[in-house]
Structures are given as structure tokens and as C-alpha cells.
Amino acid sequence: MTILEIKNVTKQFGGLTALSDVSFQIDEGEIRGLIGPNGAGKSTMFKNIAGFYTPTNGNILYQGKNIEGQKPHTIAELGIVRTFQETTLFQEMTVFENALVGTHIKGRTDVFSAIFGLDKNKQKAAGEKVMEVLEFMGLSDRKDQFASELPLGSQRALALSIALVSEPKIMLMDEPFAGMNPEETNHMMDLTRKVRESGITIVLVEHDMKAVMGLCHYLTVLNFGEVLAQGTPEEIRGNDKVIEAYLGGVK
């Protein structure tokens, strides 16, 4: 079943066309890779889906309903949550407190109540949800550590936890493997599979081709804001145009 459909989306900034007539569909429960070099339009596509940009033309359908032009917080409440290229955490707050901030998206409690405990009933429910997610992500034993004390891999896992607390249907992951060593990358790949197995659809922007090829069910390749190719990792790996433009000739 299609959960997200991008229909002929164009995004222009003055005289610059960042996306040109881009179309693709994402099925519920898949891991979709969105790949291409810097400037291909990947982040712009994410920002259009998440509501940070509004398409100049075209439509974005989530569960069959148009969402283009809606505010980011509205789209997050609907179930589309984005993780960012840079790990954005409250460094001097604990792992538990960071994850607790994510509860405000679904209205369990607002950010200040979450942090300061101003609503005891909502706080209790939110705390239980946070511990459930931290256990799921393997971070429960670190719940009292400050975010600044975590290694990069655990910081990325915490960023995922903040998103998971909001109970997303689709997670937009922006370069989750950037800067990681091979051991951290393998661990994050395992966590990403685990998130998908929990019923969450994942759209992944990533330059680490080994991670992309090892994780994704299907790939959409962008080239200068246009769709160059779509297919399974095997099909994309054997596509001469993609190899030349994006994979550096590496099969």
C-alpha cells in the first residue's frame, strides 16, 4: 500500500530550479533510499515533504491526502518526522530528558511540562513511553547520562529515540551514518532495520553507499533536481548512468 506519493513536484528559488517534475511512490513498511551528490535536490525534497518548504508546483500525498504547504508541526503530528543531518541534542540534558522532549509532538505534554514536570499525569505517561523507546533502542542503561557524554553512535541513536517517542508513521532520516566508523555504521544499520520492523516506513538520504545498498528495498536517484533512475539496489548497482554519476564506478 502506498503511504507517500510525490507527484510532479517542482521547487524553484527565484531563477534556480532545485527540483523539476519529481515523482515517486513509497510503500508502507519499506526503506527507501534517496541518493545523489550534493546539489541533487535530496535535502530540498525532504524539506518539501516535512513542510519546511512548499512546492512551487506538484503535490505531496500522505495516506492519500494532500499535505503540501502545511506547517512542519502539523505534518509531524500527522506522523511524518524528520531526523537531521547534524545530531541536534540538548547536550547538557540527560538522555531521558532529551527523549522526553519528543513527547510534545503528539500532545502528551508540551516541551516545558515535559522538562519541568508541570503536569503529573501526562508526565507519568510520557515517562513510560520514553523508557519503552530507550529500552527498544538499547539506551535505557544510559538514561541518566548527559547527551554530551555519549559517543557519536549513541548520540545518533538518541536522536532516533526522540523521533520514535512521537510515534511516527514515516521517518525521514538525513545522513544518519555521516562521520561514523564501520562499527558505529553497522550498529546504526541494525537499529534502522529494527525501527522498520516495528512498522515505521523509512526514507533515507545517505552518501554511504554500503549502508544504502545494505538497507534499502528500493532507491530513487536524483540528478540536478530530476529523477535519473529508480529500482532495487541490484538494478541501481548495475545502472551505467548511476555508476558514472554517483557511485564513482564502484559496483
C-alpha positions in Angstrom: 0.0 0.0 0.0 1.3 3.4 -0.9 1.9 5.6 2.1 3.6 8.6 0.5 3.3 9.8 -3.1 5.4 12.6 -4.7 3.6 13.8 -7.8 5.3 16.1 -10.3 7.0 18.2 -7.6 8.9 21.3 -8.7 10.6 23.7 -6.3 12.1 26.9 -7.6 14.0 29.6 -5.7 13.9 32.7 -7.9 15.6 31.6 -11.1 17.0 28.4 -9.7 15.1 25.1 -10.1 16.1 22.8 -7.2 13.5 20.1 -8.1 12.0 19.6 -11.5 8.9 17.4 -12.0 9.9 14.8 -9.4 7.6 11.8 -9.0 7.9 8.7 -6.9 5.8 6.5 -4.6 6.8 4.9 -1.3 5.1 1.8 0.0 4.2 1.3 3.7 6.9 -0.6 5.6 9.8 -0.1 3.1 13.2 1.5 3.5 13.5 3.9 0.5 16.9 5.4 -0.3 17.0 8.8 -1.9 20.5 9.2 -3.3 22.6 11.6 -5.3 25.5 14.0 -4.9 25.4 17.4 -3.2 23.1 19.7 -5.0 21.0 16.9 -6.4 17.9 18.0 -4.5 17.7 15.4 -1.8 17.5 17.8 1.2 15.2 20.1 -0.7 12.9 17.1 -1.3 13.0 16.3 2.5 12.1 19.9 3.3 9.1 19.8 1.0 7.8 16.6 2.5 8.3 17.8 6.0 6.7 21.2 5.4 9.8 23.4 5.7 9.3 24.3 2.0 6.1 24.4 -0.1 6.4 23.1 -3.7 6.2 25.6 -6.5 4.2 23.0 -8.4 3.0 19.5 -7.8 1.5 17.5 -4.9 2.7 15.5 -1.9 0.2 12.9 -0.7 0.4 11.2 2.6 -2.1 8.3 3.1 -3.9 9.7 0.0 -4.3 13.2 1.3 -2.5 16.4 0.1 -0.1 17.8 2.7 2.0 20.2 0.7 2.0 23.7 2.2 1.1 22.5 5.7 3.2 23.6 8.6 6.0 21.3 9.9 4.4 20.8 13.2 1.1 19.8 11.6 2.9 17.3 9.3 4.8 15.9 12.3 1.5 15.4 14.2 0.2 13.5 11.2 3.1 11.1 11.5 6.0 12.3 9.3 9.0 13.0 11.4 12.5 14.1 10.2 15.9 13.5 11.8 18.5 16.0 10.9 21.9 15.7 9.2 23.6 17.2 12.3 22.8 15.4 15.6 20.7 18.1 17.4 20.6 17.3 21.1 20.4 19.2 24.3 23.9 18.4 25.3 23.6 19.4 29.0 20.4 17.4 29.5 20.2 13.7 30.2 19.4 11.0 27.7 16.0 10.6 29.4 15.3 14.4 29.3 16.2 14.6 25.6 13.9 11.8 24.7 11.1 13.4 26.8 11.2 16.5 24.6 9.9 14.3 21.8 6.6 13.6 23.6 5.3 17.1 22.9 4.7 16.3 19.1 1.8 14.1 19.9 0.4 16.4 22.5 1.0 14.2 25.5 2.7 17.2 27.1 4.3 20.4 26.0 8.1 20.9 26.0 8.2 22.8 29.2 5.9 20.5 31.1 7.9 17.6 29.8 11.2 19.0 31.1 9.9 20.5 34.4 7.2 18.1 35.3 4.3 20.6 35.4 1.6 18.1 34.5 2.0 15.0 36.7 -0.4 12.6 34.8 0.9 13.5 31.4 4.4 13.4 32.7 3.9 9.9 34.0 2.6 8.6 30.7 5.3 10.4 28.8 8.0 9.0 31.0 6.7 5.5 30.5 6.8 6.0 26.7 10.3 7.3 26.9 11.6 4.4 28.8 9.9 2.0 26.4 11.7 3.7 23.5 15.0 3.9 25.3 14.8 0.2 26.0 13.9 -0.5 22.4 17.0 1.5 21.2 19.4 0.0 23.8 19.8 3.2 25.7 18.0 2.6 28.9 21.2 2.0 30.8 22.4 5.4 29.7 19.2 7.3 30.6 20.9 9.4 33.3 24.0 10.3 31.3 24.3 13.7 29.7 24.0 13.7 25.9 27.4 15.4 25.7 28.9 12.3 27.3 27.7 9.9 24.6 29.8 8.7 21.7 28.6 9.6 18.2 26.8 6.3 17.6 24.8 6.6 20.8 24.0 10.3 20.0 22.5 9.3 16.7 20.6 6.5 18.5 19.3 9.1 20.9 18.2 11.4 18.0 16.3 8.4 16.6 14.7 7.8 20.1 13.4 11.4 20.2 11.7 10.9 16.9 10.4 7.5 17.9 8.8 8.8 21.1 6.4 10.8 18.8 5.2 7.6 17.2 5.8 8.4 13.6 4.4 6.5 10.6 7.2 7.8 8.3 10.7 8.7 9.4 12.8 10.9 7.2 16.5 10.2 8.0 19.0 12.7 6.8 22.5 11.2 6.5 22.4 9.1 9.7 25.7 7.4 9.0 27.8 10.6 8.3 31.0 10.6 10.2 30.6 7.1 11.7 33.3 4.4 11.9 32.4 0.9 10.5 31.4 -0.4 13.9 29.1 2.5 14.5 27.7 2.3 11.0 26.8 -1.4 11.4 25.1 -0.7 14.7 23.1 2.1 13.2 22.1 -0.1 10.3 20.8 -2.7 12.8 18.8 0.0 14.6 17.4 1.2 11.4 16.2 -2.3 10.5 14.7 -2.6 13.9 12.8 0.6 13.5 11.4 -0.5 10.2 10.5 -3.9 11.6 8.4 -2.1 14.3 6.2 -0.9 11.4 7.7 2.5 10.6 8.4 3.4 6.9 11.8 5.0 6.4 13.0 7.4 3.7 16.8 7.6 3.9 19.1 10.3 2.4 22.7 9.0 2.7 26.1 9.1 0.9 27.4 5.9 2.4 26.7 3.5 -0.5 27.5 0.4 1.5 24.8 1.3 4.1 22.3 2.3 1.4 22.8 -0.9 -0.6 22.6 -3.0 2.5 19.5 -1.4 3.9 17.2 -0.1 1.2 14.5 -2.1 -0.6 14.3 0.5 -3.4 16.2 3.5 -4.5 15.3 6.8 -6.1 18.3 8.6 -7.7 18.2 12.4 -8.2 20.4 14.2 -10.6 20.3 18.1 -10.7 16.8 18.0 -9.2 15.4 15.4 -11.6 14.8 11.7 -11.2 17.7 9.9 -13.0 16.7 6.3 -12.1 14.6 4.2 -9.8 15.0 0.5 -8.9 16.2 -2.1 -6.4 19.8 -1.8 -5.1 20.8 -4.6 -7.6 19.2 -2.6 -10.5 20.8 0.6 -9.5 24.2 -1.0 -8.9 24.1 -2.2 -12.5 22.9 1.1 -14.0 25.7 2.6 -16.0 24.4 6.2 -15.7 24.1 5.9 -11.9 27.5 4.2 -11.6 29.1 7.0 -13.6 27.3 9.9 -11.9 27.1 8.7 -8.3 28.9 5.5 -7.4 32.2 6.5 -8.9 32.4 3.4 -11.0 32.2 1.1 -7.9 30.0 -1.9 -8.2 
